[in-house]
Amino acid sequence: TKLVGDVKFDEVSKVAYAITPVPGGVGPMTIAMLLKNTVKAFKLQNSI
């Protein structure tokens, strides 16, 4: 079994301005920023 993304990474990386690998990529950063924004929204709504 091979894990693949939405495109052929080896081919696209030659012509794309930016691309992230799978697994890894930007997923962990997306989750971190979502959590940060959730905490910020909670604080704003509760005057903390």
PQR file with spaces between the fields and no chain letter, atoms N, CA, C, O and H, PARSE charges and radii, in Angstrom:
ATOM       1  N    THR     1       0.837   -1.180    0.000 -0.4000 1.5000
ATOM       2  CA   THR     1       0.000    0.000    0.000 -0.0000 2.0000
ATOM       3  C    THR     1       0.878    1.239    0.000  0.5500 1.7000
ATOM       4  O    THR     1       1.819    1.345    0.786 -0.5500 1.4000
ATOM       5  N    LYS     2       0.567    2.170   -0.883 -0.4000 1.5000
ATOM       6  CA   LYS     2       1.337    3.405   -0.996 -0.0000 2.0000
ATOM       7  C    LYS     2       0.416    4.584   -0.699  0.5500 1.7000
ATOM       8  O    LYS     2      -0.680    4.688   -1.249 -0.5500 1.4000
ATOM       9  H    LYS     2      -0.198    2.084   -1.521  0.4000 1.0000
ATOM      10  N    LEU     3       0.885    5.472    0.185 -0.4000 1.5000
ATOM      11  CA   LEU     3       0.126    6.674    0.518 -0.0000 2.0000
ATOM      12  C    LEU     3       0.431    7.751   -0.506  0.5500 1.7000
ATOM      13  O    LEU     3       1.595    8.075   -0.742 -0.5500 1.4000
ATOM      14  H    LEU     3       1.775    5.388    0.632  0.4000 1.0000
ATOM      15  N    VAL     4      -0.616    8.312   -1.121 -0.4000 1.5000
ATOM      16  CA   VAL     4      -0.420    9.335   -2.146 -0.0000 2.0000
ATOM      17  C    VAL     4      -1.301   10.542   -1.862  0.5500 1.7000
ATOM      18  O    VAL     4      -2.312   10.451   -1.165 -0.5500 1.4000
ATOM      19  H    VAL     4      -1.562    8.049   -0.929  0.4000 1.0000
ATOM      20  N    GLY     5      -0.889   11.675   -2.423 -0.4000 1.5000
ATOM      21  CA   GLY     5      -1.676   12.898   -2.283 -0.0000 2.0000
ATOM      22  C    GLY     5      -2.572   13.090   -3.492  0.5500 1.7000
ATOM      23  O    GLY     5      -2.950   12.124   -4.155 -0.5500 1.4000
ATOM      24  H    GLY     5      -0.068   11.749   -2.989  0.4000 1.0000
ATOM      25  N    ASP     6      -2.906   14.329   -3.773 -0.4000 1.5000
ATOM      26  CA   ASP     6      -3.806   14.642   -4.876 -0.0000 2.0000
ATOM      27  C    ASP     6      -3.104   14.707   -6.225  0.5500 1.7000
ATOM      28  O    ASP     6      -3.760   14.650   -7.265 -0.5500 1.4000
ATOM      29  H    ASP     6      -2.598   15.113   -3.234  0.4000 1.0000
ATOM      30  N    VAL     7      -1.782   14.824   -6.222 -0.4000 1.5000
ATOM      31  CA   VAL     7      -1.030   14.940   -7.468 -0.0000 2.0000
ATOM      32  C    VAL     7       0.199   14.043   -7.418  0.5500 1.7000
ATOM      33  O    VAL     7       0.559   13.525   -6.361 -0.5500 1.4000
ATOM      34  H    VAL     7      -1.249   14.870   -5.377  0.4000 1.0000
ATOM      35  N    LYS     8       0.836   13.867   -8.563 -0.4000 1.5000
ATOM      36  CA   LYS     8       2.093   13.119   -8.623 -0.0000 2.0000
ATOM      37  C    LYS     8       3.211   14.066   -8.190  0.5500 1.7000
ATOM      38  O    LYS     8       3.685   14.886   -8.976 -0.5500 1.4000
ATOM      39  H    LYS     8       0.543   14.288   -9.422  0.4000 1.0000
ATOM      40  N    PHE     9       3.626   13.939   -6.919 -0.4000 1.5000
ATOM      41  CA   PHE     9       4.555   14.878   -6.301 -0.0000 2.0000
ATOM      42  C    PHE     9       5.830   15.060   -7.119  0.5500 1.7000
ATOM      43  O    PHE     9       6.247   16.193   -7.355 -0.5500 1.4000
ATOM      44  H    PHE     9       3.240   13.273   -6.281  0.4000 1.0000
ATOM      45  N    ASP    10       6.455   13.970   -7.554 -0.4000 1.5000
ATOM      46  CA   ASP    10       7.724   14.060   -8.288 -0.0000 2.0000
ATOM      47  C    ASP    10       7.596   14.868   -9.575  0.5500 1.7000
ATOM      48  O    ASP    10       8.502   15.622   -9.929 -0.5500 1.4000
ATOM      49  H    ASP    10       6.116   13.049   -7.362  0.4000 1.0000
ATOM      50  N    GLU    11       6.485   14.713  -10.269 -0.4000 1.5000
ATOM      51  CA   GLU    11       6.283   15.437  -11.527 -0.0000 2.0000
ATOM      52  C    GLU    11       5.924   16.907  -11.281  0.5500 1.7000
ATOM      53  O    GLU    11       6.465   17.800  -11.933 -0.5500 1.4000
ATOM      54  H    GLU    11       5.749   14.100   -9.982  0.4000 1.0000
ATOM      55  N    VAL    12       5.027   17.145  -10.356 -0.4000 1.5000
ATOM      56  CA   VAL    12       4.536   18.495  -10.102 -0.0000 2.0000
ATOM      57  C    VAL    12       5.598   19.372   -9.440  0.5500 1.7000
ATOM      58  O    VAL    12       5.651   20.576   -9.689 -0.5500 1.4000
ATOM      59  H    VAL    12       4.588   16.420   -9.826  0.4000 1.0000
ATOM      60  N    SER    13       6.442   18.775   -8.599 -0.4000 1.5000
ATOM      61  CA   SER    13       7.443   19.566   -7.876 -0.0000 2.0000
ATOM      62  C    SER    13       8.443   20.238   -8.811  0.5500 1.7000
ATOM      63  O    SER    13       9.114   21.191   -8.416 -0.5500 1.4000
ATOM      64  H    SER    13       6.398   17.796   -8.396  0.4000 1.0000
ATOM      65  N    LYS    14       8.549   19.753  -10.040 -0.4000 1.5000
ATOM      66  CA   LYS    14       9.464   20.353  -11.024 -0.0000 2.0000
ATOM      67  C    LYS    14       8.920   21.671  -11.576  0.5500 1.7000
ATOM      68  O    LYS    14       9.693   22.524  -12.013 -0.5500 1.4000
ATOM      69  H    LYS    14       8.004   18.979  -10.361  0.4000 1.0000
ATOM      70  N    VAL    15       7.605   21.843  -11.560 -0.4000 1.5000
ATOM      71  CA   VAL    15       7.002   23.031  -12.166 -0.0000 2.0000
ATOM      72  C    VAL    15       6.202   23.894  -11.184  0.5500 1.7000
ATOM      73  O    VAL    15       5.894   25.047  -11.486 -0.5500 1.4000
ATOM      74  H    VAL    15       6.977   21.150  -11.205  0.4000 1.0000
ATOM      75  N    ALA    16       5.867   23.351  -10.025 -0.4000 1.5000
ATOM      76  CA   ALA    16       5.050   24.094   -9.058 -0.0000 2.0000
ATOM      77  C    ALA    16       5.901   25.083   -8.271  0.5500 1.7000
ATOM      78  O    ALA    16       7.060   24.809   -7.960 -0.5500 1.4000
ATOM      79  H    ALA    16       6.116   22.415   -9.780  0.4000 1.0000
ATOM      80  N    TYR    17       5.321   26.223   -7.955 -0.4000 1.5000
ATOM      81  CA   TYR    17       6.002   27.231   -7.136 -0.0000 2.0000
ATOM      82  C    TYR    17       6.195   26.702   -5.718  0.5500 1.7000
ATOM      83  O    TYR    17       7.258   26.877   -5.122 -0.5500 1.4000
ATOM      84  H    TYR    17       4.380   26.446   -8.207  0.4000 1.0000
ATOM      85  N    ALA    18       5.163   26.055   -5.185 -0.4000 1.5000
ATOM      86  CA   ALA    18       5.232   25.503   -3.835 -0.0000 2.0000
ATOM      87  C    ALA    18       4.380   24.243   -3.763  0.5500 1.7000
ATOM      88  O    ALA    18       3.308   24.169   -4.363 -0.5500 1.4000
ATOM      89  H    ALA    18       4.300   25.913   -5.669  0.4000 1.0000
ATOM      90  N    ILE    19       4.871   23.255   -3.022 -0.4000 1.5000
ATOM      91  CA   ILE    19       4.139   22.004   -2.833 -0.0000 2.0000
ATOM      92  C    ILE    19       4.626   21.374   -1.534  0.5500 1.7000
ATOM      93  O    ILE    19       5.797   21.512   -1.178 -0.5500 1.4000
ATOM      94  H    ILE    19       5.742   23.316   -2.535  0.4000 1.0000
ATOM      95  N    THR    20       3.738   20.687   -0.828 -0.4000 1.5000
ATOM      96  CA   THR    20       4.136   20.023    0.405 -0.0000 2.0000
ATOM      97  C    THR    20       3.938   18.524    0.253  0.5500 1.7000
ATOM      98  O    THR    20       3.025   18.088   -0.449 -0.5500 1.4000
ATOM      99  H    THR    20       2.787   20.575   -1.117  0.4000 1.0000
ATOM     100  N    PRO    21       4.773   17.737    0.896 -0.5600 1.5000
ATOM     101  CA   PRO    21       4.696   16.280    0.772  0.2800 2.0000
ATOM     102  C    PRO    21       3.558   15.686    1.599  0.5500 1.7000
ATOM     103  O    PRO    21       3.037   16.321    2.516 -0.5500 1.4000
ATOM     104  N    VAL    22       3.185   14.455    1.254 -0.4000 1.5000
ATOM     105  CA   VAL    22       2.205   13.678    2.007 -0.0000 2.0000
ATOM     106  C    VAL    22       2.904   12.393    2.410  0.5500 1.7000
ATOM     107  O    VAL    22       3.471   11.759    1.520 -0.5500 1.4000
ATOM     108  H    VAL    22       3.607   13.939    0.509  0.4000 1.0000
ATOM     109  N    PRO    23       2.924   11.948    3.639 -0.5600 1.5000
ATOM     110  CA   PRO    23       2.346   12.608    4.805  0.2800 2.0000
ATOM     111  C    PRO    23       3.237   13.750    5.286  0.5500 1.7000
ATOM     112  O    PRO    23       4.352   13.938    4.799 -0.5500 1.4000
ATOM     113  N    GLY    24       2.732   14.485    6.226 -0.4000 1.5000
ATOM     114  CA   GLY    24       3.479   15.643    6.734 -0.0000 2.0000
ATOM     115  C    GLY    24       2.822   16.901    6.226  0.5500 1.7000
ATOM     116  O    GLY    24       1.696   17.222    6.607 -0.5500 1.4000
ATOM     117  H    GLY    24       1.827   14.332    6.621  0.4000 1.0000
ATOM     118  N    GLY    25       3.524   17.614    5.368 -0.4000 1.5000
ATOM     119  CA   GLY    25       2.947   18.808    4.774 -0.0000 2.0000
ATOM     120  C    GLY    25       2.569   19.858    5.789  0.5500 1.7000
ATOM     121  O    GLY    25       3.279   20.071    6.772 -0.5500 1.4000
ATOM     122  H    GLY    25       4.438   17.354    5.059  0.4000 1.0000
ATOM     123  N    VAL    26       1.451   20.514    5.554 -0.4000 1.5000
ATOM     124  CA   VAL    26       1.027   21.624    6.410 -0.0000 2.0000
ATOM     125  C    VAL    26      -0.066   21.234    7.404  0.5500 1.7000
ATOM     126  O    VAL    26      -0.566   22.090    8.134 -0.5500 1.4000
ATOM     127  H    VAL    26       0.874   20.342    4.756  0.4000 1.0000
ATOM     128  N    GLY    27      -0.435   19.978    7.441 -0.4000 1.5000
ATOM     129  CA   GLY    27      -1.491   19.521    8.352 -0.0000 2.0000
ATOM     130  C    GLY    27      -1.272   19.900    9.800  0.5500 1.7000
ATOM     131  O    GLY    27      -2.174   20.457   10.425 -0.5500 1.4000
ATOM     132  H    GLY    27      -0.029   19.283    6.848  0.4000 1.0000
ATOM     133  N    PRO    28      -0.084   19.611   10.367 -0.5600 1.5000
ATOM     134  CA   PRO    28       0.154   19.976   11.769  0.2800 2.0000
ATOM     135  C    PRO    28       0.037   21.488   12.012  0.5500 1.7000
ATOM     136  O    PRO    28      -0.466   21.900   13.058 -0.5500 1.4000
ATOM     137  N    MET    29       0.485   22.306   11.079 -0.4000 1.5000
ATOM     138  CA   MET    29       0.384   23.762   11.238 -0.0000 2.0000
ATOM     139  C    MET    29      -1.078   24.205   11.163  0.5500 1.7000
ATOM     140  O    MET    29      -1.497   25.092   11.905 -0.5500 1.4000
ATOM     141  H    MET    29       0.893   21.972   10.230  0.4000 1.0000
ATOM     142  N    THR    30      -1.845   23.594   10.277 -0.4000 1.5000
ATOM     143  CA   THR    30      -3.270   23.917   10.164 -0.0000 2.0000
ATOM     144  C    THR    30      -3.987   23.629   11.479  0.5500 1.7000
ATOM     145  O    THR    30      -4.789   24.440   11.943 -0.5500 1.4000
ATOM     146  H    THR    30      -1.504   22.873    9.673  0.4000 1.0000
ATOM     147  N    ILE    31      -3.699   22.481   12.074 -0.4000 1.5000
ATOM     148  CA   ILE    31      -4.331   22.107   13.339 -0.0000 2.0000
ATOM     149  C    ILE    31      -3.928   23.075   14.450  0.5500 1.7000
ATOM     150  O    ILE    31      -4.769   23.487   15.249 -0.5500 1.4000
ATOM     151  H    ILE    31      -3.048   21.822   11.697  0.4000 1.0000
ATOM     152  N    ALA    32      -2.651   23.437   14.504 -0.4000 1.5000
ATOM     153  CA   ALA    32      -2.173   24.365   15.535 -0.0000 2.0000
ATOM     154  C    ALA    32      -2.855   25.723   15.417  0.5500 1.7000
ATOM     155  O    ALA    32      -3.265   26.300   16.425 -0.5500 1.4000
ATOM     156  H    ALA    32      -1.968   23.102   13.855  0.4000 1.0000
ATOM     157  N    MET    33      -2.979   26.233   14.207 -0.4000 1.5000
ATOM     158  CA   MET    33      -3.606   27.547   14.010 -0.0000 2.0000
ATOM     159  C    MET    33      -5.108   27.492   14.295  0.5500 1.7000
ATOM     160  O    MET    33      -5.671   28.453   14.818 -0.5500 1.4000
ATOM     161  H    MET    33      -2.646   25.764   13.388  0.4000 1.0000
ATOM     162  N    LEU    34      -5.758   26.384   13.958 -0.4000 1.5000
ATOM     163  CA   LEU    34      -7.178   26.222   14.274 -0.0000 2.0000
ATOM     164  C    LEU    34      -7.387   26.253   15.782  0.5500 1.7000
ATOM     165  O    LEU    34      -8.308   26.909   16.269 -0.5500 1.4000
ATOM     166  H    LEU    34      -5.300   25.603   13.533  0.4000 1.0000
ATOM     167  N    LEU    35      -6.538   25.549   16.523 -0.4000 1.5000
ATOM     168  CA   LEU    35      -6.645   25.548   17.978 -0.0000 2.0000
ATOM     169  C    LEU    35      -6.395   26.943   18.544  0.5500 1.7000
ATOM     170  O    LEU    35      -7.102   27.380   19.452 -0.5500 1.4000
ATOM     171  H    LEU    35      -5.790   25.016   16.128  0.4000 1.0000
ATOM     172  N    LYS    36      -5.395   27.642   18.013 -0.4000 1.5000
ATOM     173  CA   LYS    36      -5.095   29.003   18.472 -0.0000 2.0000
ATOM     174  C    LYS    36      -6.300   29.921   18.257  0.5500 1.7000
ATOM     175  O    LYS    36      -6.666   30.686   19.149 -0.5500 1.4000
ATOM     176  H    LYS    36      -4.820   27.287   17.276  0.4000 1.0000
ATOM     177  N    ASN    37      -6.911   29.843   17.079 -0.4000 1.5000
ATOM     178  CA   ASN    37      -8.067   30.692   16.771 -0.0000 2.0000
ATOM     179  C    ASN    37      -9.286   30.322   17.614  0.5500 1.7000
ATOM     180  O    ASN    37     -10.082   31.191   17.969 -0.5500 1.4000
ATOM     181  H    ASN    37      -6.613   29.221   16.355  0.4000 1.0000
ATOM     182  N    THR    38      -9.435   29.037   17.936 -0.4000 1.5000
ATOM     183  CA   THR    38     -10.540   28.597   18.785 -0.0000 2.0000
ATOM     184  C    THR    38     -10.405   29.177   20.188  0.5500 1.7000
ATOM     185  O    THR    38     -11.380   29.660   20.764 -0.5500 1.4000
ATOM     186  H    THR    38      -8.789   28.331   17.648  0.4000 1.0000
ATOM     187  N    VAL    39      -9.192   29.127   20.735 -0.4000 1.5000
ATOM     188  CA   VAL    39      -8.945   29.698   22.063 -0.0000 2.0000
ATOM     189  C    VAL    39      -9.168   31.208   22.043  0.5500 1.7000
ATOM     190  O    VAL    39      -9.759   31.763   22.969 -0.5500 1.4000
ATOM     191  H    VAL    39      -8.400   28.735   20.267  0.4000 1.0000
ATOM     192  N    LYS    40      -8.697   31.871   20.990 -0.4000 1.5000
ATOM     193  CA   LYS    40      -8.873   33.321   20.865 -0.0000 2.0000
ATOM     194  C    LYS    40     -10.363   33.680   20.817  0.5500 1.7000
ATOM     195  O    LYS    40     -10.796   34.621   21.482 -0.5500 1.4000
ATOM     196  H    LYS    40      -8.217   31.420   20.237  0.4000 1.0000
ATOM     197  N    ALA    41     -11.144   32.933   20.032 -0.4000 1.5000
ATOM     198  CA   ALA    41     -12.581   33.195   19.925 -0.0000 2.0000
ATOM     199  C    ALA    41     -13.275   32.991   21.268  0.5500 1.7000
ATOM     200  O    ALA    41     -14.149   33.773   21.642 -0.5500 1.4000
ATOM     201  H    ALA    41     -10.792   32.168   19.491  0.4000 1.0000
ATOM     202  N    PHE    42     -12.887   31.944   21.991 -0.4000 1.5000
ATOM     203  CA   PHE    42     -13.467   31.695   23.312 -0.0000 2.0000
ATOM     204  C    PHE    42     -13.186   32.858   24.255  0.5500 1.7000
ATOM     205  O    PHE    42     -14.075   33.318   24.972 -0.5500 1.4000
ATOM     206  H    PHE    42     -12.177   31.309   21.687  0.4000 1.0000
ATOM     207  N    LYS    43     -11.942   33.326   24.248 -0.4000 1.5000
ATOM     208  CA   LYS    43     -11.573   34.446   25.122 -0.0000 2.0000
ATOM     209  C    LYS    43     -12.351   35.711   24.766  0.5500 1.7000
ATOM     210  O    LYS    43     -12.804   36.430   25.656 -0.5500 1.4000
ATOM     211  H    LYS    43     -11.220   32.952   23.666  0.4000 1.0000
ATOM     212  N    LEU    44     -12.508   35.984   23.481 -0.4000 1.5000
ATOM     213  CA   LEU    44     -13.249   37.171   23.057 -0.0000 2.0000
ATOM     214  C    LEU    44     -14.724   37.088   23.450  0.5500 1.7000
ATOM     215  O    LEU    44     -15.307   38.078   23.891 -0.5500 1.4000
ATOM     216  H    LEU    44     -12.140   35.400   22.758  0.4000 1.0000
ATOM     217  N    GLN    45     -15.321   35.917   23.292 -0.4000 1.5000
ATOM     218  CA   GLN    45     -16.739   35.747   23.605 -0.0000 2.0000
ATOM     219  C    GLN    45     -17.020   35.771   25.105  0.5500 1.7000
ATOM     220  O    GLN    45     -18.135   36.073   25.532 -0.5500 1.4000
ATOM     221  H    GLN    45     -14.848   35.112   22.934  0.4000 1.0000
ATOM     222  N    ASN    46     -16.004   35.451   25.897 -0.4000 1.5000
ATOM     223  CA   ASN    46     -16.197   35.378   27.343 -0.0000 2.0000
ATOM     224  C    ASN    46     -15.463   36.483   28.097  0.5500 1.7000
ATOM     225  O    ASN    46     -15.295   36.405   29.314 -0.5500 1.4000
ATOM     226  H    ASN    46     -15.098   35.206   25.551  0.4000 1.0000
ATOM     227  N    SER    47     -15.031   37.504   27.376 -0.4000 1.5000
ATOM     228  CA   SER    47     -14.338   38.665   27.962 -0.0000 2.0000
ATOM     229  C    SER    47     -13.189   38.263   28.884  0.5500 1.7000
ATOM     230  O    SER    47     -13.033   38.800   29.981 -0.5500 1.4000
ATOM     231  H    SER    47     -15.167   37.567   26.387  0.4000 1.0000
ATOM     232  N    ILE    48     -12.409   37.328   28.424 -0.4000 1.5000
ATOM     233  CA   ILE    48     -11.255   36.858   29.211 -0.0000 2.0000
ATOM     234  C    ILE    48      -9.997   37.558   28.734  0.5500 1.7000
ATOM     235  O    ILE    48      -8.914   37.309   29.262 -0.5500 1.4000
ATOM     236  H    ILE    48     -12.536   36.892   27.533  0.4000 1.0000
